[in-house]
Amino acid sequence: RTIRHPREYAVFIGRGIRLFLDDESVVEGLIASSDGKVVRVMNADGDHAISIEQIRKGKLDYSQEGR
């Protein structure tokens, strides 16, 4: 499922996410928090704070949830 609006990140806290950023990098992990301006993603590399403005596309990724 593609995230269509920045406020949706807060709705899906605790869910797996794959973020495609403007610099062509990809961040995967669980959504730890979102305040509408920054999304915090937790993964094996640690906690990443990513500005909403840097996100080109966000997709829920159930494989990150350990199912």
Contact map, one row per residue, 1 for C-alpha under 8 A:
1110000000000000000000000000000000000000000000000000000000111000000
1111000000000000000000000000000000000000000000000000000011110000000
1111110110000000000000000000000000000000000000000000000011110000000
0111110100000000000000000000000000000000000000000000000000000000000
0011111110000000000000000000000000000000000000000000000000000000000
0011111110000000000000000000000000011000000000000001000000000000000
0000111111100000000000000000000001110000000000000000000000000000000
0011111111110000000000000000000000000000000000000000000000000000000
0010111111111000000000000000001011010010000000000000000000000000000
0000001111111000000000000000000011110000000000000000000000000000000
0000001111111000000000000000000000000000000000000000000000000000000
0000000111111110000000000000001000000000000000000000000000000000000
0000000011111110000000000000011111000000000000000000000000000000000
0000000000011111000000000000011100000000000000000000000000000000000
0000000000011111100000000000011000000000000000000000000000011101100
0000000000000111110000000001111000000000000000000000000000011111100
0000000000000011111000000001111000000000000000000000000001111101000
0000000000000001111100000111100000000000000000000000000001111000000
0000000000000000111110000111000000000000000000000000001111100000000
0000000000000000011111011110000000000000000000000000001111000000000
0000000000000000001111111110000000000000000000000000011110000000000
0000000000000000000111111000000000000000000000000000011100000000000
0000000000000000000011111000000000000000000000000000010000000000000
0000000000000000000111111100000000000000000000000000000000000000000
0000000000000000000111111110000000000000000000000000000000000000000
0000000000000000011110011111000000000000000000000000000000000000000
0000000000000000011110001111100000000000100000000000000000000000000
0000000000000001111000000111110000000000101000000000000000000001000
0000000000000001110000000011111000000000111100000000000000000001000
0000000000001111100000000001111100000000111000000000000000000001100
0000000010011111100000000000111111000011110000000000000000000000000
0000000000001100000000000000011111000011110000000000000000000000000
0000000011001000000000000000001111100011100000000000000000000000000
0000001011001000000000000000001111111111000000000000000000000000000
0000001001000000000000000000000011111110000000000000000000000000000
0000011011000000000000000000000001111110000000000001000000000000000
0000010000000000000000000000000001111110000000000011100000000000000
0000000000000000000000000000000001111111000000001111000000000000000
0000000010000000000000000000001111111111100000001111000000000000000
0000000000000000000000000000001111000111110000111100000000000000000
0000000000000000000000000011111110000011111000111100000000000000000
0000000000000000000000000000111100000001111111110000000000000000000
0000000000000000000000000001110000000000111111100000000000000000000
0000000000000000000000000000100000000000011111000000000000000000000
0000000000000000000000000000000000000000011111100000000000000000000
0000000000000000000000000000000000000000011111110000000000000000000
0000000000000000000000000000000000000001111011111000000000000000000
0000000000000000000000000000000000000001110001111100000000000000000
0000000000000000000000000000000000000111100000111110000000000000000
0000000000000000000000000000000000000111100000011111011000000000000
0000000000000000000000000000000000001110000000001111111000000000000
0000010000000000000000000000000000011110000000000111111000000000000
0000000000000000000000000000000000001000000000000011111100000000000
0000000000000000000011100000000000000000000000000111111100000000000
0000000000000000001111000000000000000000000000000111111111000000000
0000000000000000001111000000000000000000000000000000111111000000000
0110000000000000001110000000000000000000000000000000001111100000000
0110000000000000111100000000000000000000000000000000001111110000000
1110000000000000111000000000000000000000000000000000000011111000000
1110000000000011110000000000000000000000000000000000000001111100000
1000000000000011110000000000000000000000000000000000000000111111100
0000000000000011100000000000000000000000000000000000000000011111111
0000000000000001000000000000000000000000000000000000000000001111111
0000000000000011100000000001110000000000000000000000000000001111111
0000000000000011000000000000010000000000000000000000000000001111111
0000000000000000000000000000000000000000000000000000000000000111111
0000000000000000000000000000000000000000000000000000000000000111111
